[in-house]
Amino acid sequence: MKLTHVISGTLLVGSLLISAHAHNHKAKADIVDTAVAAGSFTTLVTAVQAADLVDTLKSAGPFTVFAPNDAAFAKIPAADLNALVADKAALTNVLTYHVVAGKVMAADVVKLTSATTVQGQDLAIEVKDGKVFVNGAEVIATDIETSNGVIHVLDTVVLPKS
């Protein structure tokens, strides 16, 4: 009887350890889920949904997203932002202009002068006074790693040449 309790106890402790280990090493979330969980990209997530880009940004990638936070979108007059979200083609054009194919960490971004976006046009990258700017927008947070790439946070929405 005692041996059964020891075996049961050992199995219980073993399964708890395996469960705790699995919990501590769970896979990173993808770009979309990471942005949703952050809570500071609600406008971007809404725009990505409106442009039907969710599946793309959940795919294997990898992608580098220069993601404008909610404060960046708040700089755009509401009427202009609503018009943009209502125009799927224009919205897709703007959103894909914030995405670069591949995983480009901050240490590599600072070595670049430009990066070609999945939209097709280049983003200008500049390091000034120890700060990184993408088309004049300041990168305010870097290297938010996801399962399918990396997010760098911008303080302003950047717009492609029309």
C-alpha positions as CSV (number, residue, x, y, z in Angstrom):
1,M,0.0,0.0,0.0
2,K,2.8,2.4,0.9
3,L,4.6,1.8,-2.4
4,T,1.5,2.7,-4.3
5,H,1.4,6.1,-2.5
6,V,5.0,6.7,-3.3
7,I,4.5,5.9,-7.0
8,S,1.3,8.0,-7.1
9,G,3.1,10.9,-5.4
10,T,6.1,10.6,-7.7
11,L,3.8,10.6,-10.7
12,L,1.9,13.6,-9.4
13,V,5.1,15.6,-8.7
14,G,6.5,14.6,-12.1
15,S,3.4,15.7,-14.0
16,L,3.4,19.0,-12.0
17,L,7.0,19.6,-12.9
18,I,6.4,18.8,-16.6
19,S,3.4,21.1,-16.6
20,A,5.3,23.9,-15.0
21,H,8.2,23.5,-17.4
22,A,5.9,23.5,-20.4
23,H,4.2,26.6,-19.0
24,N,7.5,28.5,-18.6
25,H,8.7,27.6,-22.1
26,K,5.5,28.1,-24.0
27,A,5.9,29.4,-27.6
28,K,5.9,33.1,-28.3
29,A,2.7,34.5,-29.8
30,D,2.6,35.6,-33.4
31,I,2.7,39.3,-34.5
32,V,-1.1,39.7,-34.3
33,D,-1.6,38.1,-31.0
34,T,1.4,39.9,-29.5
35,A,-0.1,43.3,-30.7
36,V,-3.5,42.4,-29.2
37,A,-2.0,41.4,-25.9
38,A,0.1,44.6,-25.7
39,G,-3.1,46.6,-25.5
40,S,-1.4,49.7,-27.1
41,F,-2.1,48.7,-30.7
42,T,-5.9,48.6,-30.8
43,T,-6.2,50.9,-33.8
44,L,-3.5,49.0,-35.7
45,V,-5.2,45.7,-35.0
46,T,-8.6,47.1,-36.1
47,A,-6.9,48.3,-39.3
48,V,-5.2,45.0,-39.9
49,Q,-8.6,43.3,-39.5
50,A,-10.3,45.8,-41.9
51,A,-7.6,45.2,-44.5
52,D,-7.9,41.3,-44.2
53,L,-4.2,41.1,-43.3
54,V,-4.7,39.0,-40.1
55,D,-3.9,35.7,-41.7
56,T,-0.9,37.1,-43.5
57,L,0.5,38.5,-40.2
58,K,-0.2,35.2,-38.5
59,S,1.6,33.2,-41.2
60,A,5.1,31.8,-40.8
61,G,6.9,35.0,-42.0
62,P,9.2,36.1,-40.7
63,F,8.2,39.7,-40.7
64,T,9.5,42.9,-39.2
65,V,6.7,45.3,-38.4
66,F,7.3,48.9,-37.7
67,A,4.1,49.2,-35.7
68,P,2.5,52.6,-35.0
69,N,0.9,52.5,-31.5
70,D,-2.4,54.0,-30.6
71,A,-0.9,57.4,-29.9
72,A,0.6,57.4,-33.4
73,F,-2.8,56.8,-35.0
74,A,-4.3,59.5,-32.7
75,K,-2.2,62.1,-34.5
76,I,-4.2,61.4,-37.7
77,P,-7.5,63.5,-37.8
78,A,-10.4,61.1,-37.1
79,A,-12.1,61.9,-40.4
80,D,-8.9,61.0,-42.4
81,L,-8.4,57.8,-40.3
82,N,-12.0,56.7,-40.8
83,A,-11.7,57.4,-44.6
84,L,-8.5,55.3,-44.7
85,V,-10.1,52.4,-42.8
86,A,-13.1,52.5,-45.2
87,D,-10.8,52.3,-48.3
88,K,-9.4,48.7,-48.1
89,A,-6.9,49.2,-51.0
90,A,-5.5,52.4,-49.5
91,L,-5.4,50.9,-46.0
92,T,-3.6,47.8,-47.3
93,N,-1.1,50.0,-49.1
94,V,-0.4,52.0,-45.8
95,L,-0.3,48.9,-43.6
96,T,2.0,46.8,-45.8
97,Y,4.3,49.9,-46.0
98,H,5.0,49.2,-42.3
99,V,6.2,45.6,-42.9
100,V,9.6,44.3,-44.1
101,A,10.1,40.7,-45.1
102,G,12.5,38.9,-42.7
103,K,13.3,39.4,-39.0
104,V,15.4,42.5,-38.7
105,M,16.5,43.1,-35.1
106,A,17.3,46.6,-33.8
107,A,21.1,45.9,-33.9
108,D,20.7,45.4,-37.7
109,V,18.2,48.2,-38.3
110,V,20.7,50.8,-37.1
111,K,23.2,49.6,-39.8
112,L,20.7,50.3,-42.6
113,T,19.9,53.4,-44.5
114,S,16.7,52.0,-46.0
115,A,14.5,48.8,-46.0
116,T,12.2,47.6,-48.8
117,T,8.7,47.0,-47.5
118,V,6.3,44.3,-48.6
119,Q,4.3,47.1,-50.1
120,G,7.2,47.7,-52.5
121,Q,8.5,51.1,-51.5
122,D,11.5,51.7,-49.3
123,L,11.5,53.1,-45.8
124,A,14.3,55.6,-45.0
125,I,16.2,54.7,-41.9
126,E,18.3,57.2,-40.0
127,V,20.1,57.2,-36.7
128,K,20.2,60.7,-35.2
129,D,21.4,61.6,-31.6
130,G,21.3,57.9,-30.6
131,K,17.7,57.6,-31.8
132,V,16.4,55.6,-34.8
133,F,13.9,57.2,-37.2
134,V,11.9,55.5,-40.0
135,N,10.7,58.0,-42.5
136,G,11.0,60.6,-39.8
137,A,8.9,58.5,-37.3
138,E,10.8,57.7,-34.1
139,V,11.3,54.1,-33.1
140,I,10.3,54.2,-29.4
141,A,10.5,50.5,-28.6
142,T,12.4,47.7,-30.3
143,D,12.9,44.0,-30.5
144,I,9.5,42.8,-29.4
145,E,10.1,39.2,-30.5
146,T,7.2,37.1,-31.8
147,S,6.9,33.5,-33.1
148,N,7.0,34.9,-36.7
149,G,9.1,38.0,-36.5
150,V,9.7,41.1,-34.6
151,I,7.9,44.4,-33.8
152,H,9.5,47.8,-33.5
153,V,7.1,50.5,-32.2
154,L,6.8,53.8,-34.1
155,D,5.5,57.1,-32.6
156,T,3.9,58.1,-36.0
157,V,2.2,56.4,-38.9
158,V,4.4,56.5,-42.0
159,L,2.8,57.0,-45.4
160,P,4.0,55.7,-48.7
161,K,4.6,58.0,-51.7
162,S,1.4,58.2,-53.7
